[in-house]
Amino acid sequence: MDLESQLQTSTATSPWVSALCCPECGGTLTESGGGLTCARDEAFFATLQGVHRLLGHERQAELAAATAFYCRVRADEGFRHSSELPRVPRGHIQARIWKQRARHFGRFLDWLSRERPRMQAIVDIGAGCCWAAQRLAERGHLVAALDINLDPMDGLTALGEERGLGLGIERIEADMEFLPLSPNCADVVLLNGALHYARCPQNVVAEARRILRATGALVILDSPIYRRSTDGEAMVKMKKKDFLSRYGYAPCRDAAAGYFTITELTRLLERSGFEVRVFGWPSRLREFGRDLIETFRHGRRTARFPMIVAQRRSA
Ligand SMILES: C[S@@+](CC[C@H](N)C(=O)[O-])C[C@H]1O[C@@H](n2cnc3c(N)ncnc32)[C@H](O)[C@@H]1O
């Protein structure tokens, strides 16, 4: 039975629960005593504040310092949950970014209603405070939101237990490189401002493909994409300098991809079994014009944020 039919026949249990699997051994999980128990090795994973804690201990320890630093930077920069995101009031500290993000998310919603008009099972990976999951659930989609960040302002718990339950969003603490979800459970996997945080994007893409149905699509939004790697490297270097001057610390370069070139990302997706379409990349002439303006303004070519739709090819 697919997730949609399960939703129609199920009573209290979320249809996503049957798709969850043990992060240690991949066994099926069943709800019991305030959490989930693995049918294979009987490991128990708590569900706290409405979030299934499915991040293995070792990976949690590996990620802890980087996540704490990330939360601090986000708080300092004024990123936190609010119920209207991506809309923010005029004068908001990040109004310019949110305006751009709203435009990109609108492009995704247009694609969704044009090409996927029926209810979709959507996994929002690196969902942060779940604003996008919220907007999608309100439109009638069946949404699971996954992140390693539990921050009460900007992470998975920001939505609040009641709110999450009311919207039917399944929230899962897990690593995007090891998705605790069974194969063929999703119609759409969304990576919204998230793929460039992956240590190994290949793993994330392979995991996305594994959980997608045969007709499914992976959508990448708001990852910085360049034509040339030299421009991406210049951005990473500048960010590192900025972190060092503000905090006296910068995360290790190997911890995340940071950016992509359009050629390498397309190639990675194609090699991983997807057919790729890019929306919102300018024509050569416009690209040249914009590059000139940006070089004049900022002394370098800046990133583009196209929407990448990767349609799963059958094996
Ligand atoms: C810039 S935020 C984007 C949040 C949200 N998708 C949005 O559009 O605002 C990147 C998110 O990726 C998450 N992230 C980073 N590394 C991750 C990993 N290995 N597994 C899962 N999530 C991760 C971060 O915790 C953060 O919430």
The ligand as a Tripos MOL2 file, in Angstrom:
@<TRIPOS>MOLECULE
LIG
   27    29     1     0     0
SMALL
NO_CHARGES

@<TRIPOS>ATOM
      1 C1         20.6160   26.8800    5.4480 C.3       1 LIG1
      2 S1         19.7630   25.6970    6.3700 S.3       1 LIG1
      3 C2         18.3330   25.4390    5.3710 C.3       1 LIG1
      4 C3         17.1450   25.1640    6.2220 C.3       1 LIG1
      5 C4         15.8350   25.1170    5.4640 C.3       1 LIG1
      6 N1         15.8200   24.0430    4.5050 N.3       1 LIG1
      7 C5         15.5730   26.4080    4.7630 C.2       1 LIG1
      8 O1         15.3170   26.3550    3.5560 O.co2     1 LIG1
      9 O2         15.6060   27.4670    5.4090 O.co2     1 LIG1
     10 C6         20.6730   24.1490    6.1440 C.3       1 LIG1
     11 C7         20.1260   23.0310    7.0060 C.3       1 LIG1
     12 O3         20.8390   21.8220    6.6850 O.3       1 LIG1
     13 C8         21.0110   21.1180    7.8910 C.3       1 LIG1
     14 N2         22.0950   20.1270    7.7870 N.ar      1 LIG1
     15 C9         23.4300   20.3530    7.6980 C.ar      1 LIG1
     16 N3         24.0960   19.1870    7.6460 N.ar      1 LIG1
     17 C10        23.1630   18.2000    7.7020 C.ar      1 LIG1
     18 C11        23.2290   16.7840    7.7020 C.ar      1 LIG1
     19 N4         24.3930   16.1250    7.6290 N.pl3     1 LIG1
     20 N5         22.0800   16.0860    7.7580 N.ar      1 LIG1
     21 C12        20.8770   16.7260    7.8400 C.ar      1 LIG1
     22 N6         20.7520   18.0760    7.8630 N.ar      1 LIG1
     23 C13        21.8800   18.8040    7.7900 C.ar      1 LIG1
     24 C14        21.3170   22.2060    8.9040 C.3       1 LIG1
     25 O4         21.1440   21.7660   10.2320 O.3       1 LIG1
     26 C15        20.3220   23.2830    8.4830 C.3       1 LIG1
     27 O5         19.1040   23.1960    9.1750 O.3       1 LIG1
@<TRIPOS>BOND
     1     1     2 1
     2     2     3 1
     3     2    10 1
     4     3     4 1
     5     4     5 1
     6     5     6 1
     7     5     7 1
     8     7     8 2
     9     7     9 1
    10    10    11 1
    11    11    12 1
    12    11    26 1
    13    12    13 1
    14    13    14 1
    15    13    24 1
    16    14    15 ar
    17    14    23 ar
    18    15    16 ar
    19    16    17 ar
    20    17    18 ar
    21    17    23 ar
    22    18    19 1
    23    18    20 ar
    24    20    21 ar
    25    21    22 ar
    26    22    23 ar
    27    24    25 1
    28    24    26 1
    29    26    27 1
@<TRIPOS>SUBSTRUCTURE
     1 LIG1         1 GROUP 0 **** ****
